[in-house]
């Protein structure tokens, strides 16, 4: 691989790791992607989305909720979906 630390490579590698069930490695890759690429907001949001689902799958409700909350504040996609995910995390975490 010519550019193993590029933002796109880190994102795709993180996605593949998550799909293979390697959650901790996926988290590491997505966080590295967030660190490498601060200017590409859409890629930041993709990483946050993946981190939200990864932490959700691990049952780490507070961490998952933090990414959904960030997306609800920053993204123009679906504030209703992000709010729904925040609500689910609160429900499972017992914070309701």
Order of alpha helices (4+ residues) and beta strands (2+ residues): alpha-alpha-alpha-alpha-alpha
